[in-house]
Amino acid sequence: YEKAEAAKRAKDGPEGTVVKAPRRLLPRCTKRRFGGEFWDLLVFGLFAVLFGNYLYGSLSGHKFYISLYLDNALTQGEWYPKKTFMTTLDTNEWSVWLRDLFVPTLYPTENYMGQPLDEDSRRYLADGGPMRVGLVRIRQLRMETGRNCAVPSQFEESCLNCVGPYAYRRHGELVDKDKWTFTEYEEPTAGLRHSPYWSVGAQQFFGYGGHTIVLNASNPQAQLLELKRTTWLDRNTRGVWVEFTLYTPDVDILSICQIATIYSPAGDLIPEYHWYHVAMRDVMFMFDTYDNAFYTVNLMLLNVYVIVKFAYELFVVYGFAGHWSFYFRDAYRLIEFVNLLCFFITVVLRLAIRQEFAPLMKDFSRANEVYFDTIHLRDLCLWCDRVNAINAILSVMKFFKYVRFSKTLTLPVDVLMLSMTRMAVLSVVIGILLVGYAISFDMMFGFTIAGYRTFTESLLTLVKCVFGDFSFGELLAANRYMGPLLLISFWMIIYLIVLSMFFSMVSGAQDEIVEFNESHKTSATPVILKDLAYASSGVCRVLNKMPFVRAFVPSADDLLKLANKEEPE
């Protein structure tokens, strides 16, 4: 600064000479070598832009309204005789719903004025909503008689038609093939364990296979009458799935729909349904519009970044050969590695999604003649969404890695990492208490209260009780003595003892981190702050010229002073 003042006086001439004052006293640095932390932050900013554009392109409010439309049209809306699909109680009501509501909605023949529809209009739903892609498939999963039945020997002669909880029937005909033709899937039983469809009500996985029919577009009502006449559903039926695919051309979204009716071994009927929506640009590379081209190019750049960055991190891990634990001891490196690993999985899943959808494109030309099987496609998309949900959290947590120069911003992560090592034993204690009380509540109220009907449900209900979500009235009505006793004892142990220990550990870890930061506090300005000040000085110089903006923007000269500040040795 003194050299700049001396140069100014030399240029102005003798004292008393009137000259124009220079605009800036500090010379701008012509060349600067930025530190490694600055480049890391710049790369993270590029990643944040790419990932933000990807999420913004994937999320769409239209998907919710498509689900709302399907709810009102097929499952939740009232229909004659003033019942909904979710209140279906027996097979007769299910067949009435299928005949009087589902088929007229998916296979309309006339408009609201009673006029017949042409061939193209019949592919749309009854009120001109989404378009049906392909035909509708009805799949039935049947159990084999006499398998997996835990019947005492004294009752074996009386229980001739026992059907076990899960004994997949792979062989045998359902009805006379001269009357009707059914397609029977022959899949190994081991493949059923990896089924995509999880029944919430039955708490069970069900397989891809089964005995299926496809409702043709010419006369689906006749097929339904034939199914009822031949008693297609009987005691061997474990579940019936109605599966179809829709396409909404106005928003370019593909909807994969599955309406299930589970026949539990206990005899009750459990209706369930699931809608999944995916944008067409997520299942194929599209450049037909500006938005699709921008989304596709952004996704390609994000995939390239993930692959290159993941390969670089693997190289860094390889450099710790024999001492890999030192690499993963750093919490920020661990978050970075797991995040990149999840992103790499999504890249592989997206390639699989496009390979799965490519053969289906050939069936679009005859979509009114064949069933459009998109169940496997839906499963891949679901897994991709699940991994992306984890990625969203990890990507946000990576922000703390690049602002480590500020101890205030990184305090939550530092406290979390220090507390995790101390709470290992406490977590085991909490787990043991939850398991014990879950078994107790399941034994006492499993046959009365739905929240305790299984061990898993009891465990989840007790976790909700910790956060204040409980129903004391149900427990009191089920057992006026044991209900309050178990719940109050659970509260006393969790709140008064365990949670107090938890908060004490977290508070102690925070005090230790704050004390450590204070003892290692220096007056030197971090290099990355100098780099950021220099990089933002040009933008701030432009903003300083705006009348209403410059009051909120730091001075460019002050930023250059900070960037060129010499620290004491």
N, C-alpha and C positions, 0 to 999 in steps of 0.2 A: 504493500500500500504506500509506503514511503517512497519507493522507487517510482511509483506512478505519479505521486505529487511532485517529485523532483523533475520528472520528464515534462509535466504540465508547465512548471515554472520556466523551464528552459525554452519551451515552445512559445510561451506567451511573450517573451522578450523582457525588456527593462521594466522595472516597477512603475506602475502608473499607466502602462499601455492598456487600452481598452480592446479586448479581443473577445470572441464568442466562446463561451464556456463549453468544454467538451461534454457530450452526453453521458459518457461512461468513463469512470476513472480506472476501473480494473480491466486489464486486457483479458480477453477470452482465451482460454487454453486451446491451442491449435490441435493438440493430440493428447488423448488420455487413455491409459490402460485400465480398463475396468476389472474389478476383482471377480473371482469365481462365483461368489455369492450373488453378485448382480446378474451374471449370465444365467445362473440357476433360476433366479426369480423371473427373468425375462422369458425363459423357456416355460416355466410354470404359468405365466400369464398367457402365452400362446396356447398351452394346453387348456386353460380355463375357458378361453374363447371358443376353441373347437368343441370342447365337451358341452359348454353352454348352448351352442348352436345345435348340437346333436340332441340334447334333451328338449330344447324348445321345439325342434322339428318332430320329435317323437310324441310329446305330450299334446293332447288335443281334447278340448272340452266336448267335441262332438261325440266322443265315445260314450260319455256318460248319458247323453240324450238318446243315443241309439239303444243303450241298455234300458233306459226309462221307457222308451217306446215299446220294446219287446216285453217288458214287465206288464205294461198296460194291455198289450194286445194278446199275450199268451198265458201269463202266469198269475199276475196280480189283479188284473182287471176283472170286474164281476161279469158273470155270464149266467145264462139260464142253466140250472135253477138257483141263481143267486149264490154261486159258490165259486171259489178260486181254485186253481190247481194246487196251491199249497195246503188246502184243506181237504184234499182227496183222501178218502178213508178206505176204499176197497177197489177191487178190479172193475166193478161195474161203473163206478164214478170215473175211473180213469178212461175207460172205453167211451163213455159219454163225452168227456172233455175232448178226447181225440177226434171223435166224430163230429161234434157240434161246434167246436171252436177252432181246433188246430187245423184240421184239413180245410175248412172254408177260408181260413186266413192264409195258409201257405199255397193252396191250390184254388184261387178264386175263379169263378166262372161268369160272374156278372157284377156290374157296378152297383152303386148305392141306389140307382134309379131302376134297377131290374133289367138293364140292357146287357146283352151278352158281350163279353170281352173278346177281342181278337187274340191271336196266338202270342203276339209280343207282350200285350198287356197282362196276360195270365202269369207271366214270369214274375211280376211284381206282387207284393202283398196286397191284401184286400183293399186297403185305402190308399194305394199308390206309394207305399213306403219303400223300404229296401227291396232289392231285386233278389229273387231266389236263384242261386247258382247251383245247378244240378238238382237231383231228386232228394227225397227224404229217406233216410235209412232208420229202420226200427230194429234194434239189436236186443236179443234176449240172452241172458246168461242163466244156464240151467245147472242144477246140482244133481248128482247121482244118488239114487235111492239106496239107503243102507250103508252109506259111507260116513265115517266120522260121527257116528251116533253113539253117545254115551248112555245107553239104555241098560238098566239092570236085567239080568237073565230072567227074572220073574215076569218081566213085561215084554220080552222079545216077541212072544207070540201075538200079543195084542197090538204092538207097534210095527205093523208090517210096512207102512209107508213112511218110515222115518227118513228125513232128509237132513244131512249134516250141515253144520254152519258153513263149511266151504269144501266141497268135493266136486270139482269141475267135471261135468259130463262131456266127454270127448266123443263118445260113440252113441249110436242109436238114432232112429228117425223120430221126428216129432209127430208127423201126420202122414197120411197116405199121399205119396208123391203124385199119384194119378189125379188127386183133387187139387193139390197146390204144390208149388216148388219153393223150397227154402234153400238158402245157402248156409252151409255149416262150416265154420272155421275149424281147422285142425291145427291147433297150436300146442306146443308142449306146456305142461303145467308149470315148469320152471319159469317160462316167460311171463306168466301171469303175475309173478311176484313183483315185476318191474312195471306194473300197469301205470298209465298216466292218470287214471281217474280215481281220486280218493273220495269215498263217500263220507261226508261229515256226520250224517246221522247214524250210519252203521259202523263208523270207525274202522273202515276196512278198505283195502285196495281191491279193485276188480279189473279183470283182464281185458285185453283188446278183443279177444275172440268171442264166439257166441254164435247163436243161430239167428240169422238176419233175413229181413226182407227189405225190398226197396219199393216205395210207393210210386207207381207210375203216374204220369201227368194226365192220362186219359180218363181213368175212372178209379181214383183212390178209395172212394167210399165202398166200392164192391170188394176191394181187397180187405178192408176192415171188417165187413160183414162175414167174409169167408174165414178170417182169423177167429172171430167170435164163435162161428158155427163149429169150427174144428177144435175149440177149446185150446187155443195156442198157449194160454197162460194157465198154469195149474200149480200144484204144491211144489213141483220141482223148480219153479221159477224163483231165482234169487234177485233178479233185477232186470228192468227194461229201460233202454236208453233210446230216445228219439234224437237223432243227430242230423243236422243240416247246415248249410252255409249260405250266407246272405252277402250281398254287396250293395253299398250305398254309393251310387255314382256321383252324387252331388258333392260329397266330401272325400271320395276315393278311399273308402275304408272297407275292409273285408271283415265280416263277422262270422265267427265259428261258434255254433250254438249246440248245446247238449242239455236235454231235459231228461232227468233220471227219475225212476220210481223204484225204490229199493224195497224188496220183500224180505224183511229181517227174519231170522230163525224163530224169533219170539212170536211172529204172527202179525205184527203191525206193518203198516205201509208207510214208507218215508219218502215224500216227494222232495226233489232237489232240482236245481237248474244252474247252469253256468253259461254266461256269455263272455266271449273273448273277442276283442276287436284289435285289428292290426292294420296300419296304413299300408297301402300297396307299395310305397317306396321303401318300406322296411323288409319286404320279401323279394324285391327285384330292383335292379339298377334302372332308374328312370331319369331321362333327360328331356321329357316332353314339354315341361313347363320350366319357367325360371326358378320357381321355388324347389321343384324336384331336382333340378340340376345343381342348385346351390347345396341342397341337403346331401346329395350323393357325393359331390366333390368334397364337402366338409367331412363326411364320414370316411372317405378314402384317406384324406390327410390325417384324420385322427387315428385310423388303423396303422398308417405308416409310422406316425409318432410312437404309438404303443409298441410296435414291433422293434423299432430302433432303440427306444428307451429301455425296453425289457432286455434286449440283447446286451446293452451297456451295463445294466445292473447285474446280469449274470456274469459278465466279465469281471465286475468289481468283486462279486462274491467269490469267483474263482481265484482272485488275487489273495483272498484270505485262506487259501488252501491249508487245511489242518487247524485253522483257527476261525472257523465260520461262526462260532458263537459270538466272537467279538463284533462281527458285522450286525448280527441280529439283536445285540444288546442295546443298540441305539434305537429308541422307540420310533424316531422319525424315519430311519432307514427301514425298519420293519413295516411301518405303514406304507411307505413308498413301494416296497417289494410286493406286499399283499395286493395293493391297488393295481399295480401293473400286471400281476398274475391274474387277477379277476378280469382286467381289460383284455388280456390275451385270450382268456376263455370266451369272452363275448365275441371276439374276432372269429374264433373257430365256430362258435354257435351261429353267427350270422352267415358264414359260408355254408354251413349245413342247412340253414333255413332257405337260402337261395337254391341249393341243390335239391331240396325237398319240393320247392314250389315250381321249379322248372318243368318237370314232367306234367304237373297239373295244368299248366298253361295249354297243353295240347287238347284238354277236354273242354276248354271254353267254347269251342266251336259247336259242340254238341252237348251243351250244358243241360238241355231239357230232356236228354235221353239217358244219362248215366248219373250215378252218385258221385259227388265231388268229395273225395275222402281227404279231409284236412285235419284229422285228429292228431296225427303225428306232427304236422306243421304247428298246430297250437301248442303242443308240448314243448317243442323247441323254442317257440317264442316266449312261453312262460318261464323257462329256465333262463333265457336271455334277460327277461325283465327282472327276475330275482337277483341275478348277478349284478345287473345295473343298479338295482336298489342299494346293494352293498357298496358299489362303486361310488354312488353319490355321496354316501357318508364319508368314505375314506378320502375322496377327492377334496372335500371341504376340510377334513382334518389335516391334509397336507399343507394347508395354508400356514399352519403354525410352524412348519419346518422352515419356511422361508422368511419368517419374521422373528427368528431367534435372537436378533439383536435387541429386541424389546422384551425384557423379562416380564413385563406386565401382561403382554399378550400370550406368552407361552406358559404363564403360571398354571392355568387349568390342566394342561397336558402334563406338565411336570409333576403336579400333585397327583394326578391320576396314575401315572406310571409308578411313582413311589408308593402309593397306597395299595396298588395291586399286589405287590410282593408281600406286604404286611397282612393283607386280608385273605391270604390263601387258607389259613387255618379257620378263620371266621366263616369263610364261604362253605367249608366242609360242615361246620356246625349248623349253619342255616339250612343246608341241604338235608342233613339228617333230621332236623326238626320238621321240615316240610314233608319229607317222606313219611315220617311217623304219623303226623296229623292227617295227611292225605289218606293213609290206610284206615285210620280211625274214622274219619268222616265218611269214607266210602262204605265201611261196614255198617255204620249207624243209619245213614240217610241215602244210601245208593239206590234203594228201591222206591224212594219217595220224592227226592229232589233231583231235578235234571242236572244241576251243577255238580253233583257228587255221584253220578251214575257209573262212572269208571274211575280207576285210579288216576288216569291222566286228567280227566275233567276235575277231579277233586284237587289235584295239584295246581291246576290253573286257577281254580276258584279261590284257593288259599292265597295265591300270589296276588290276586285282585283284592282280597281282604286286607293285605298289608297296606295297599294304597287307598283303603277306605271304601271299596266297592263290595258291599256284602248285603245280604238280605237276612236280617235277624228274625223277621216275622216268619219266614219259611222254616227256619230251624226251631223256633218256638212252637209252631203248629205241628211239626213232625214229632218232637219229643220235648216237652216242656221242662224237663230236668237235664237230660244229657246235652241238648242243643246249646243252651246258655253256658253250661259248665265247660264244654269243649271249646267254644268260641272265646270265652273270657280268659281261660287259661292260655290259649294260643296268643291272644293279644298281650297278655302280661309278659310272656316269655319273649315275644318278638319285639315289642315296643320298649319295655322297661329295661331289658338286658341286652339283647342282640343289637338293636338299632342304636342304642346309646354307645355301645362299643364301636360300632361302625363310624358314627359321627366323630367319636373321639380320635380314632385312627386317622381319619381324613383331616381333622383339624391339626393334629400333630404333624402330619406330613406337610401341610401348608405352612406351618410355622417354621419347619426345618428348611423348606425351600426358600422362604423369604429371608431367613437368617443367612443362608448360604449366598444368596444374591447380594445381600448388603455387605457381606465380608469380602466379596470379590468384585465390588463395584469400583470402576475406574472412571477417571475424568476424560479419558480419550474418546473421541468420536468414532463410532464404528465405520469401517471403510465403506460398507454398503450404503450407509446414509450419505456419505460424500458422493458416491456414484449416483445415487438417486437424485441428490440435489443438482449435480451437474447435468444429468440427463433431462431433468424437468425444467431447467433454467430457460431454455428456448421457448417452451410453451408458456411459461409464466411471463416471459417478456412480452409476448403477444397479448396475453390476458390483462397485463398491467395497463395497456392502452385503452381498455374498455372501461367506460365511466362507472358502471354499476357492478362490475365484476372484480375490479382490482382491489376493492376493500376486503374481499374474502380470499385473495390469492397472495402468497408471499412474494416479496420483491425478488426480481431476478438477480440483482446485485448481491442481495443477502445470501441467496443460494450459492452464488459463485464464491463468495467469501467463505462459506461453509465448505465448499468443495475443495478450495485451495488452502484450507487451514492446516498449518503445520503443528503436529502434536509434539509435546516435549518428550525427550528421550527418557 
